[in-house]
Amino acid sequence: MNIEVHHQDGGHWNVRLRHMDSLPVLTDGWRVVVNHLNLSKQTWLLFKSIGDKKLEVYPFLNDVYGETYITMNNYTKLGLTVILDQFINIFYKNHELNGNYQVYAGGKYWDVMAAKLHVTYAFTSGWSKLCQSLKIMNGDTMTFEKIDNVVFHLRVFRNGIEVELGFKEESEDSDSCEVISRQTFQESVYFDFVQSENAMDTSGDTLMHEVKNYYENARKVGQKKQPRRDSKKTVKAELDPENFEFSRKGENRLRLPIEVARRSGLIKALHSLKIQTLDRRMIDNEVDIEKNGLKPRYAMVKWGNFMSANGLKKGDILHFNFVTSKQVLELRNVDRV
């Protein structure tokens, strides 16, 4: 069977999908993709279904794609996850990544602390609680997308397939997440093949794996069989349908959380949003869409003008609440620098 592989630069290629050892593998035509995108060994790839027999490929060159980096969750027992140096060198070169941050995962914003450990940076305090609550395992593959300077969107992949994150049901024996070793993880999810540069599992809409050289025994983050489901039930995070609170650091732009975009209808059509200022004045502010490889972002137009007109400074922490029934974004409080 032939499928189309697309890339954001406009390139698209016909690639043969074959079954080898009962597993789907990309073969004929894949070398052309590798050469065109200049993919090297150990490059992480994310594939997303964009239609019938069509996949979009996102290559993480040097483990970074756009404003997203990919890493393995290898330090759960230590209560931290390392932030890639190459990501910091790109986006945090002019100021230290240190202090309080937020990670959006499982329908909730989680407070975590970032700190420098010797020569590298890591999310520390708050990370263990996030892993335990969402059952993120040691050895899982993770992507962190920079929403703004203090907020990251976390996605988790296990056996090459994206995990739907949700809260564990409270019970006496469910107060910790399952932990597996890196060796166990690799032995469980990798296999060898020799007839193409890469392989792909198409059993999910989104998956992760690594590119390998031609004629080399390649290893693939795939899924030989469906992972065992935990017998414990999980429930999704329950959000207040009326109020959605979030915080942002004062900058010349304000990116809205995807939950605000959903509740306000921005994901269906762009329109202005009503903002209630600290002195309870109502202002209409236009919203624009920003191009992003993995998903659209919604940002306030000329936000710097709003900051200046309301006596706000860069670095101030702005606390918002979106009221669904009123369709109003309230600026409730400001922590001044």
Stockholm file with secondary structure:
# STOCKHOLM 1.0

chainA/1-337         MNIEVHHQDGGHWNVRLRHMDSLPVLTDGWRVVVNHLNLSKQTWLLFKSIGDKKLEVYPFLNDVYGETYITMNNYTKLGLTVILDQFINIFYKNHELNGNYQVYAGGKYWDVMAAKLHVTYAFTSGWSKLCQSLKIMNGDTMTFEKIDNVVFHLRVFRNGIEVELGFKEESEDSDSCEVISRQTFQESVYFDFVQSENAMDTSGDTLMHEVKNYYENARKVGQKKQPRRDSKKTVKAELDPENFEFSRKGENRLRLPIEVARRSGLIKALHSLKIQTLDRRMIDNEVDIEKNGLKPRYAMVKWGNFMSANGLKKGDILHFNFVTSKQVLELRNVDRV
#=GR chainA/1-337 SS CEEEEECTTSCEEEEEEEEETTEEEECTTHHHHHHHTTCCTTCEEEEEEEETTEEEEEEEBTTEETTEEEEECCCGGGTCEEECHHHHHHHSSSSCCCEEEEEEETTEEEEEEEEEETTEEEECTTHHHHHHHHTCCTTCEEEEEEEETTEEEEEEEETTEECCCCEECCCTTCSSCCCCCHHHHHHHHCCEECSSSCCCCCSSSEEEEECCCTTSCEECCCCSSCCCCCSSCEECCCCCSSEEEEEEECCSCCEECHHHHHHHTTTTSCCCEEEECTTCCEEEECEEEECCSSSCEEEETTHHHHHHHTTCCTTCEEEEEEETTTTEEEEEEEECC
#=GC SS_cons         CEEEEECTTSCEEEEEEEEETTEEEECTTHHHHHHHTTCCTTCEEEEEEEETTEEEEEEEBTTEETTEEEEECCCGGGTCEEECHHHHHHHSSSSCCCEEEEEEETTEEEEEEEEEETTEEEECTTHHHHHHHHTCCTTCEEEEEEEETTEEEEEEEETTEECCCCEECCCTTCSSCCCCCHHHHHHHHCCEECSSSCCCCCSSSEEEEECCCTTSCEECCCCSSCCCCCSSCEECCCCCSSEEEEEEECCSCCEECHHHHHHHTTTTSCCCEEEECTTCCEEEECEEEECCSSSCEEEETTHHHHHHHTTCCTTCEEEEEEETTTTEEEEEEEECC
//
